[in-house]
Amino acid sequence: MAASLEAFGDNHAMRERLSRRRLFVVAVGVATLVVSAKLLHRDHPRDPCQTPAAAPAAQIALLPTGLSLDRVGTVTRVVQDRLNVVVQAITTRPIDDVTILIQDAVTAAGYRPAGMDNEGFEAEVFFTAGSYAGGQALVRHSACKGRWNIHLVLLDRRATPPRVTTGIP
């Protein structure tokens, strides 16, 4: 290539064009290598069927007093907002057993059963807390054979419920 640059003599513009082309070809080559490396070395996603990790102790501490899901399955996450506690868990127990065990666990925490709907492929369990709707548990098939995902939402009985005004004098 050096010989070809000398052939242009003092033609500075042609030399600059060839240098730019060379830089462009190198940049395209590097970009192609980077993209190829990314495509060939895909990150392996976490296996959703591996043993579920239990929620950290700080999250477990957010559970309502008296609520233990040890007999139900593994609690994987607990989140608390202003009025609710949301619990996610995974179990391998049969759905009929899970619904009863959830009802027992939530009842032990001071909530009252308010109904259940079990369709075999998913189930819902409802609770009250005094005169308020207290929450519900939704049990659904997991992506992993023989596992069920549990999504439990409970009114946090320690929280002060919002004041309701009716507008009636």
KEKE-179133 format. One record per residue (C-alpha): x, y, z; residue in three letters; residue number from 1. Coordinates in pm, whole numbers. Layout:
(rec (X; Y; Z); ALA; NUM)
...
! end
This chain:
(rec (0; 0; 0); MET; 1)
(rec (295; 227; 65); ALA; 2)
(rec (392; 195; -300); ALA; 3)
(rec (46; 294; -408); SER; 4)
(rec (64; 604; -188); LEU; 5)
(rec (394; 705; -350); GLU; 6)
(rec (234; 671; -693); ALA; 7)
(rec (14; 969; -610); PHE; 8)
(rec (319; 1179; -544); GLY; 9)
(rec (233; 1506; -377); ASP; 10)
(rec (-138; 1458; -414); ASN; 11)
(rec (-220; 1510; -46); HIS; 12)
(rec (-598; 1472; -97); ALA; 13)
(rec (-564; 1120; -243); MET; 14)
(rec (-333; 1010; 37); ARG; 15)
(rec (-580; 1137; 294); GLU; 16)
(rec (-870; 952; 125); ARG; 17)
(rec (-678; 624; 127); LEU; 18)
(rec (-588; 673; 494); SER; 19)
(rec (-953; 735; 579); ARG; 20)
(rec (-1059; 425; 388); ARG; 21)
(rec (-802; 220; 573); ARG; 22)
(rec (-927; 358; 906); LEU; 23)
(rec (-1288; 286; 803); PHE; 24)
(rec (-1207; -74; 703); VAL; 25)
(rec (-1026; -133; 1033); VAL; 26)
(rec (-1317; 18; 1233); ALA; 27)
(rec (-1571; -200; 1049); VAL; 28)
(rec (-1354; -506; 1109); GLY; 29)
(rec (-1327; -434; 1482); VAL; 30)
(rec (-1702; -371; 1510); ALA; 31)
(rec (-1774; -698; 1330); THR; 32)
(rec (-1546; -887; 1567); LEU; 33)
(rec (-1712; -733; 1873); VAL; 34)
(rec (-2064; -813; 1749); VAL; 35)
(rec (-1964; -1167; 1651); SER; 36)
(rec (-1809; -1227; 1991); ALA; 37)
(rec (-2127; -1107; 2164); LYS; 38)
(rec (-2348; -1330; 1949); LEU; 39)
(rec (-2129; -1638; 1987); LEU; 40)
(rec (-2084; -1595; 2362); HIS; 41)
(rec (-2438; -1545; 2486); ARG; 42)
(rec (-2485; -1510; 2856); ASP; 43)
(rec (-2646; -1819; 2997); HIS; 44)
(rec (-2964; -1711; 3177); PRO; 45)
(rec (-3029; -1839; 3528); ARG; 46)
(rec (-3203; -2172; 3519); ASP; 47)
(rec (-3558; -2104; 3645); PRO; 48)
(rec (-3587; -2465; 3764); CYS; 49)
(rec (-3291; -2462; 4000); GLN; 50)
(rec (-3356; -2473; 4373); THR; 51)
(rec (-3520; -2142; 4469); PRO; 52)
(rec (-3322; -1907; 4691); ALA; 53)
(rec (-3493; -1809; 5015); ALA; 54)
(rec (-3563; -1441; 5075); ALA; 55)
(rec (-3310; -1259; 5295); PRO; 56)
(rec (-3385; -1239; 5668); ALA; 57)
(rec (-3457; -865; 5638); ALA; 58)
(rec (-3741; -943; 5397); GLN; 59)
(rec (-3874; -1233; 5607); ILE; 60)
(rec (-3896; -986; 5899); ALA; 61)
(rec (-4159; -794; 5698); LEU; 62)
(rec (-4406; -1085; 5723); LEU; 63)
(rec (-4707; -1016; 5948); PRO; 64)
(rec (-4666; -1137; 6304); THR; 65)
(rec (-4750; -1507; 6331); GLY; 66)
(rec (-4728; -1577; 5957); LEU; 67)
(rec (-4500; -1866; 5867); SER; 68)
(rec (-4500; -2029; 5527); LEU; 69)
(rec (-4244; -2294; 5625); ASP; 70)
(rec (-4496; -2576; 5571); ARG; 71)
(rec (-4609; -2423; 5239); VAL; 72)
(rec (-4283; -2375; 5050); GLY; 73)
(rec (-3986; -2144; 5006); THR; 74)
(rec (-4050; -1771; 5047); VAL; 75)
(rec (-3841; -1606; 4775); THR; 76)
(rec (-3936; -1240; 4818); ARG; 77)
(rec (-4125; -1015; 5059); VAL; 78)
(rec (-4207; -653; 4984); VAL; 79)
(rec (-4401; -409; 5196); GLN; 80)
(rec (-4567; -91; 5078); ASP; 81)
(rec (-4777; 157; 5273); ARG; 82)
(rec (-5070; -79; 5337); LEU; 83)
(rec (-4978; -423; 5204); ASN; 84)
(rec (-4727; -702; 5240); VAL; 85)
(rec (-4657; -894; 4920); VAL; 86)
(rec (-4505; -1242; 4949); VAL; 87)
(rec (-4375; -1456; 4666); GLN; 88)
(rec (-4304; -1823; 4726); ALA; 89)
(rec (-4249; -2149; 4541); ILE; 90)
(rec (-4375; -2493; 4640); THR; 91)
(rec (-4372; -2849; 4510); THR; 92)
(rec (-4674; -2958; 4714); ARG; 93)
(rec (-4999; -3051; 4534); PRO; 94)
(rec (-5227; -2751; 4476); ILE; 95)
(rec (-5505; -2892; 4697); ASP; 96)
(rec (-5262; -2915; 4991); ASP; 97)
(rec (-5111; -2573; 4919); VAL; 98)
(rec (-5443; -2391; 4940); THR; 99)
(rec (-5523; -2546; 5278); ILE; 100)
(rec (-5172; -2480; 5414); LEU; 101)
(rec (-5186; -2115; 5301); ILE; 102)
(rec (-5525; -2075; 5465); GLN; 103)
(rec (-5391; -2226; 5789); ASP; 104)
(rec (-5078; -2007; 5786); ALA; 105)
(rec (-5268; -1684; 5724); VAL; 106)
(rec (-5533; -1775; 5983); THR; 107)
(rec (-5254; -1829; 6239); ALA; 108)
(rec (-5145; -1471; 6167); ALA; 109)
(rec (-5487; -1333; 6263); GLY; 110)
(rec (-5663; -1312; 5927); TYR; 111)
(rec (-5993; -1490; 5863); ARG; 112)
(rec (-6071; -1714; 5567); PRO; 113)
(rec (-6314; -1557; 5322); ALA; 114)
(rec (-6328; -1814; 5043); GLY; 115)
(rec (-6134; -2028; 4803); MET; 116)
(rec (-6147; -2103; 4432); ASP; 117)
(rec (-5944; -2403; 4315); ASN; 118)
(rec (-5965; -2487; 3946); GLU; 119)
(rec (-5687; -2745; 3951); GLY; 120)
(rec (-5448; -2543; 3732); PHE; 121)
(rec (-5465; -2234; 3954); GLU; 122)
(rec (-5623; -2145; 4286); ALA; 123)
(rec (-5712; -1834; 4485); GLU; 124)
(rec (-5755; -1808; 4858); VAL; 125)
(rec (-5921; -1497; 5007); PHE; 126)
(rec (-5890; -1345; 5357); PHE; 127)
(rec (-6039; -1070; 5568); THR; 128)
(rec (-5883; -858; 5841); ALA; 129)
(rec (-6161; -734; 6063); GLY; 130)
(rec (-6414; -553; 5846); SER; 131)
(rec (-6162; -508; 5562); TYR; 132)
(rec (-6073; -734; 5274); ALA; 133)
(rec (-5749; -877; 5410); GLY; 134)
(rec (-5588; -1014; 5096); GLY; 135)
(rec (-5555; -1308; 4868); GLN; 136)
(rec (-5315; -1579; 4763); ALA; 137)
(rec (-5286; -1677; 4398); LEU; 138)
(rec (-5131; -2017; 4323); VAL; 139)
(rec (-5031; -2091; 3962); ARG; 140)
(rec (-4821; -2343; 3771); HIS; 141)
(rec (-4454; -2257; 3746); SER; 142)
(rec (-4249; -2296; 3429); ALA; 143)
(rec (-4093; -2594; 3609); CYS; 144)
(rec (-4280; -2922; 3616); LYS; 145)
(rec (-4420; -3002; 3960); GLY; 146)
(rec (-4377; -2649; 4096); ARG; 147)
(rec (-4629; -2383; 4186); TRP; 148)
(rec (-4574; -2008; 4218); ASN; 149)
(rec (-4750; -1840; 4508); ILE; 150)
(rec (-4830; -1468; 4509); HIS; 151)
(rec (-4975; -1362; 4845); LEU; 152)
(rec (-5094; -1007; 4913); VAL; 153)
(rec (-5208; -919; 5265); LEU; 154)
(rec (-5333; -599; 5420); LEU; 155)
(rec (-5068; -500; 5672); ASP; 156)
(rec (-5270; -496; 5993); ARG; 157)
(rec (-5002; -283; 6159); ARG; 158)
(rec (-5062; -3; 5907); ALA; 159)
(rec (-5328; 258; 5964); THR; 160)
(rec (-5598; 221; 5700); PRO; 161)
(rec (-5674; 532; 5496); PRO; 162)
(rec (-5956; 749; 5625); ARG; 163)
(rec (-6270; 718; 5419); VAL; 164)
(rec (-6506; 1009; 5379); THR; 165)
(rec (-6848; 956; 5235); THR; 166)
(rec (-6960; 1312; 5182); GLY; 167)
(rec (-7283; 1235; 5371); ILE; 168)
(rec (-7341; 1486; 5649); PRO; 169)
! end
